Amino acid sequence: MAELQKDPMTRGDFLGFGILGTIVGAILTIPPAAFVLGPLIDSDIRGQSDIPSGPDDWFEVASISEVSESEPKVFTVDFPVEQVYGKPEIQEESKTSSEEFVVPSAIWLSWEHEINADGTYGQSLRPSFLDEKSDGFSESEIEEIQNGLNVLSSSCAHLGCPVRWLVREGEGEFLCPCHGGIYNINGEYVAGPPPRDMYSYDFEVREDGSVYVRHEFDTGGPNGPQEPYVI
């Protein structure tokens, strides 16, 4: 009777090859994972941003005379970009060229409205003195204007898709076309997957009636501080 051939691979060899394969797979996975997650780590953990901001980095959006009394109006601001994960030598070369890297960012301006118990809109907080003047405002008038003005990022608080303003049955609302997030005219959460209200820009109104923003946000909310992933 023929003798059975002995398996050349032992159980220990099999386990050893399995462990080696796992280690090799992990080594090959780390570089692409670091590349993909790098910007997220820089933004959320290290507190860095692709768009530089500071106390003097103010950008003009529009004049308050351009803000509609009844519904939001969208404006665009070009924020300069400096990639935190880009090569420094390339970015230095770009600074010497005539072109500047910018991100055109949509910003919604509107007058805040009182919200009734049934979700409909009540009185607008647009100051009545705007019917008679459009510039040369005093400090108290500027404060009243700022208290009644909504300056909202176009990025949905869910995953950053740009929202749209839609009017249905006489009432308007911001709608995210990607996943159905809904907000009222003040940017307050109404329905859908977003975890919070829309992001409000840090802004100021100047004596001549111009609205200026900087790339900083009101990042509070029911789930704690957050930063928008898409601007």
QUIFENRA-V869336 format. One record per backbone hydrogen bond with DSSP energy under -1.0 kcal/mol. NH is the residue of the N-H (numbers start at 1). CO is the residue of the C=O. If there is no record, write none. Layout:
NH_CO, NH_CO
//
This chain:
14_10, 15_11, 16_12, 17_13, 18_14, 19_15, 20_16, 21_17, 22_18, 23_19, 24_20, 25_21, 26_22, 27_23, 28_24, 29_25, 30_26, 33_29, 34_30, 35_31, 36_32, 37_33, 38_34, 41_37, 42_38, 43_39, 44_40, 45_41, 46_41, 48_42, 57_54, 58_56, 59_213, 61_211, 64_209, 66_63, 67_64, 73_109, 75_107, 77_105, 79_103, 81_101, 82_50, 91_87, 92_88, 93_89, 94_90, 95_91, 103_79, 105_77, 107_75, 108_152, 109_73, 110_150, 112_148, 114_123, 116_120, 119_116, 122_114, 125_112, 130_127, 131_128, 132_129, 133_129, 137_207, 142_138, 143_139, 144_140, 145_141, 146_142, 147_143, 150_110, 152_108, 153_199, 154_106, 156_161, 160_156, 163_154, 164_175, 166_173, 168_171, 171_168, 173_166, 174_183, 175_164, 176_181, 180_176, 182_191, 183_174, 184_188, 187_184, 190_182, 191_182, 198_187, 201_151, 202_216, 204_212, 206_210, 209_206, 211_62, 212_204, 213_59, 214_202, 216_214, 218_200, 219_217, 224_221, 226_219
//
